[in-house]
Amino acid sequence: MANVNLSNDIQRIESATMADMVELRLREFLKKKAFKPGDALPKELSWPRRLMLAAM
């Protein structure tokens, strides 16, 4: 087989931590709801339910 660069053809596998996934979901939520600077955020205790995380 010739020297072929497979990285162009295969998507990279990334292992995200729980913190990475929470950050991503928070960003998506804020974009979806069109939050602007100064807007009040939902109460802290509602986030685990919204993010489908186990209760802490």
DSSP file (Angstrom, degrees, kcal/mol; ACC not computed):
  #  RESIDUE AA STRUCTURE BP1 BP2  ACC     N-H-->O    O-->H-N    N-H-->O    O-->H-N    TCO  KAPPA ALPHA  PHI   PSI    X-CA   Y-CA   Z-CA
    1    1 A M              0   0    0      0, 0.0     3,-0.1     0, 0.0     0, 0.0   0.000 360.0 360.0 360.0 136.4    0.0    0.0    0.0
    2    2 A A        -     0   0    0      1,-0.1     2,-1.2     0, 0.0     0, 0.0  -0.218 360.0 -78.3 -68.9 164.0    1.3    3.4   -0.9
    3    3 A N        +     0   0    0      2,-0.0     2,-0.4     1,-0.0    -1,-0.1  -0.522  65.3 178.5 -67.2  97.4    2.0    6.0    1.8
    4    4 A V        -     0   0    0     -2,-1.2     2,-1.0    -3,-0.1     3,-0.1  -0.887  29.4-138.0-111.6 134.2   -1.7    7.1    2.3
    5    5 A N    >   -     0   0    0     -2,-0.4     3,-0.9     1,-0.2     4,-0.2  -0.787  21.1-179.5 -90.7 101.7   -2.8    9.7    4.8
    6    6 A L  G >>  +     0   0    0     -2,-1.0     4,-1.6     1,-0.2     3,-1.5   0.638  65.7  84.6 -77.3 -13.9   -5.9    8.3    6.4
    7    7 A S  G 34 S+     0   0    0      1,-0.3    -1,-0.2     2,-0.2     5,-0.1   0.750  86.8  56.3 -63.0 -21.2   -6.5   11.3    8.7
    8    8 A N  G <4 S+     0   0    0     -3,-0.9    -1,-0.3     1,-0.2    -2,-0.2   0.727 114.4  38.3 -78.2 -21.7   -8.3   13.0    5.8
    9    9 A D  T <4 S+     0   0    0     -3,-1.5     2,-0.5    -4,-0.2    -2,-0.2   0.599 109.4  62.3-105.2 -15.3  -10.8   10.1    5.4
   10   10 A I  S  < S-     0   0    0     -4,-1.6     2,-0.2     3,-0.0    -1,-0.1  -0.954  79.3-126.3-121.2 127.8  -11.4    9.1    9.0
   11   11 A Q        -     0   0    0     -2,-0.5     2,-0.1     1,-0.1    -3,-0.1  -0.487  34.9-108.1 -71.3 139.4  -13.0   11.3   11.7
   12   12 A R        -     0   0    0     -2,-0.2     2,-0.6    -5,-0.1    -1,-0.1  -0.394  25.7-129.0 -68.2 140.0  -10.9   11.7   14.8
   13   13 A I        -     0   0    0     -2,-0.1     2,-0.4    -3,-0.1    -1,-0.1  -0.819  28.3-171.5 -91.7 123.7  -12.2    9.9   17.9
   14   14 A E        -     0   0    0     -2,-0.6     2,-0.7     2,-0.0     0, 0.0  -0.946  17.6-146.5-120.0 139.5  -12.4   12.3   20.9
   15   15 A S        -     0   0    0     -2,-0.4     2,-0.3     0, 0.0    -2,-0.0  -0.897  20.2-160.1-104.6 108.6  -13.1   11.3   24.5
   16   16 A A        -     0   0    0     -2,-0.7     2,-0.1     1,-0.0    -2,-0.0  -0.668  10.3-133.0 -91.2 142.7  -15.0   14.1   26.2
   17   17 A T     >  -     0   0    0     -2,-0.3     4,-2.2     1,-0.1     5,-0.2  -0.407  29.9-104.6 -82.6 168.0  -15.1   14.4   29.9
   18   18 A M  H  > S+     0   0    0      1,-0.2     4,-2.5     2,-0.2     5,-0.2   0.900 124.3  54.0 -59.1 -40.7  -18.3   15.1   31.8
   19   19 A A  H  > S+     0   0    0      1,-0.2     4,-2.5     2,-0.2    -1,-0.2   0.893 107.1  50.9 -61.9 -40.0  -17.2   18.7   32.3
   20   20 A D  H  > S+     0   0    0      2,-0.2     4,-2.2     1,-0.2    -1,-0.2   0.912 111.4  47.6 -63.2 -42.4  -16.7   19.1   28.5
   21   21 A M  H  X S+     0   0    0     -4,-2.2     4,-2.5     2,-0.2    -2,-0.2   0.896 111.6  50.0 -66.9 -40.3  -20.1   17.7   27.8
   22   22 A V  H  X S+     0   0    0     -4,-2.5     4,-2.6     2,-0.2     5,-0.2   0.926 110.5  50.5 -63.2 -45.0  -21.8   20.0   30.4
   23   23 A E  H  X S+     0   0    0     -4,-2.5     4,-2.4     1,-0.2    -2,-0.2   0.924 111.4  48.3 -58.5 -45.3  -20.0   23.0   28.9
   24   24 A L  H  X S+     0   0    0     -4,-2.2     4,-2.4     1,-0.2    -2,-0.2   0.924 112.5  47.9 -62.2 -45.7  -21.1   22.1   25.4
   25   25 A R  H  X S+     0   0    0     -4,-2.5     4,-2.6     2,-0.2    -1,-0.2   0.885 110.9  51.5 -64.5 -38.2  -24.7   21.7   26.5
   26   26 A L  H  X S+     0   0    0     -4,-2.6     4,-2.6     2,-0.2    -1,-0.2   0.926 110.6  48.3 -63.5 -44.3  -24.7   24.9   28.4
   27   27 A R  H  X S+     0   0    0     -4,-2.4     4,-2.2    -5,-0.2    -2,-0.2   0.921 112.7  48.2 -61.8 -43.8  -23.4   26.8   25.4
   28   28 A E  H  X S+     0   0    0     -4,-2.4     4,-2.8     2,-0.2    -2,-0.2   0.912 111.9  50.0 -62.5 -43.0  -26.1   25.2   23.2
   29   29 A F  H  X S+     0   0    0     -4,-2.6     4,-2.4     1,-0.2    -2,-0.2   0.931 110.9  48.3 -60.5 -47.7  -28.8   26.0   25.7
   30   30 A L  H  <>S+     0   0    0     -4,-2.6     5,-2.3     1,-0.2     4,-0.3   0.874 114.4  46.2 -64.3 -37.7  -27.7   29.7   25.9
   31   31 A K  H ><5S+     0   0    0     -4,-2.2     3,-1.1    -5,-0.2    -1,-0.2   0.930 112.3  50.5 -67.4 -45.3  -27.6   30.0   22.1
   32   32 A K  H 3<5S+     0   0    0     -4,-2.8    -2,-0.2     1,-0.3    -1,-0.2   0.886 114.6  42.9 -61.1 -40.7  -31.0   28.3   21.6
   33   33 A K  T 3<5S-     0   0    0     -4,-2.4    -1,-0.3    -5,-0.2    -2,-0.2   0.422 108.4-127.1 -87.5   1.0  -32.7   30.5   24.2
   34   34 A A  T < 5 -     0   0    0     -3,-1.1    -3,-0.2    -4,-0.3    -4,-0.1   0.892  36.1-171.5  55.2  47.3  -30.9   33.6   22.8
   35   35 A F      < -     0   0    0     -5,-2.3    -1,-0.2    -6,-0.1     6,-0.0  -0.404   2.5-161.7 -67.0 145.3  -29.5   34.7   26.2
   36   36 A K    >   -     0   0    0     -2,-0.1     3,-2.4     1,-0.0    -1,-0.0  -0.865  36.5 -73.4-123.7 159.7  -27.9   38.1   26.2
   37   37 A P  T 3  S+     0   0    0      0, 0.0     3,-0.1     0, 0.0    -1,-0.0  -0.286 121.7  24.8 -53.4 132.7  -25.4   39.7   28.7
   38   38 A G  T 3  S+     0   0    0      1,-0.3     2,-0.1    -3,-0.0     3,-0.0   0.203  87.8 132.8  95.4 -14.8  -27.4   40.6   31.8
   39   39 A D    <   -     0   0    0     -3,-2.4    -1,-0.3     1,-0.1     2,-0.3  -0.426  63.3-109.8 -67.5 143.7  -30.2   38.1   31.4
   40   40 A A        -     0   0    0     -3,-0.1    -1,-0.1    -2,-0.1     3,-0.1  -0.560  30.5-138.3 -74.5 135.7  -31.0   36.0   34.5
   41   41 A L        -     0   0    0     -2,-0.3     3,-0.1     1,-0.1    -1,-0.0  -0.577  29.6 -90.7 -88.6 156.6  -30.0   32.4   34.3
   42   42 A P        -     0   0    0      0, 0.0    -1,-0.1     0, 0.0     5,-0.1  -0.236  61.0 -77.0 -59.8 157.8  -32.2   29.6   35.5
   43   43 A K    >>  -     0   0    0      1,-0.1     3,-1.5    -3,-0.1     4,-0.6  -0.215  39.8-118.8 -58.2 146.2  -31.7   28.5   39.2
   44   44 A E  G >4 S+     0   0    0      1,-0.3     3,-1.1     2,-0.2    -1,-0.1   0.841 110.8  58.9 -57.1 -38.0  -28.6   26.4   39.9
   45   45 A L  G 34 S+     0   0    0      1,-0.2     4,-0.4     2,-0.2    -1,-0.3   0.671  99.2  58.9 -70.7 -15.2  -30.6   23.4   41.2
   46   46 A S  G <> S+     0   0    0     -3,-1.5     4,-2.2     1,-0.2    -1,-0.2   0.656  87.2  78.3 -85.7 -15.1  -32.5   23.1   37.8
   47   47 A W  H <X S+     0   0    0     -3,-1.1     4,-2.9    -4,-0.6     5,-0.2   0.912  87.1  53.7 -64.1 -45.1  -29.4   22.6   35.8
   48   48 A P  H  4>S+     0   0    0      0, 0.0     5,-3.2     0, 0.0     4,-0.4   0.915 112.9  45.4 -57.8 -39.4  -28.8   18.9   36.6
   49   49 A R  H >45S+     0   0    0     -4,-0.4     3,-0.9     3,-0.2    -2,-0.2   0.931 114.3  48.2 -66.9 -44.5  -32.3   18.1   35.5
   50   50 A R  H 3<5S+     0   0    0     -4,-2.2    -1,-0.2     1,-0.2    -3,-0.2   0.863 116.4  43.1 -62.3 -36.9  -32.0   20.2   32.4
   51   51 A L  T 3<5S-     0   0    0     -4,-2.9    -1,-0.2    -5,-0.2    -2,-0.2   0.407 111.3-121.5 -91.0   1.4  -28.6   18.6   31.5
   52   52 A M  T < 5 +     0   0    0     -3,-0.9     2,-0.3    -4,-0.4    -3,-0.2   0.910  60.6 149.5  57.6  46.1  -29.9   15.1   32.4
   53   53 A L      < -     0   0    0     -5,-3.2    -1,-0.2    -6,-0.2     3,-0.1  -0.730  55.3 -94.2-103.6 156.7  -27.2   14.6   35.0
   54   54 A A        -     0   0    0     -2,-0.3    -1,-0.1     1,-0.1    -5,-0.0  -0.416  53.6 -93.4 -64.9 144.6  -27.6   12.5   38.2
   55   55 A A              0   0    0      1,-0.1    -1,-0.1    -2,-0.1     0, 0.0  -0.338 360.0 360.0 -61.2 140.5  -28.6   14.6   41.2
   56   56 A M              0   0    0     -3,-0.1    -1,-0.1    -2,-0.0    -2,-0.1   0.406 360.0 360.0-104.4 360.0  -25.7   15.8   43.2
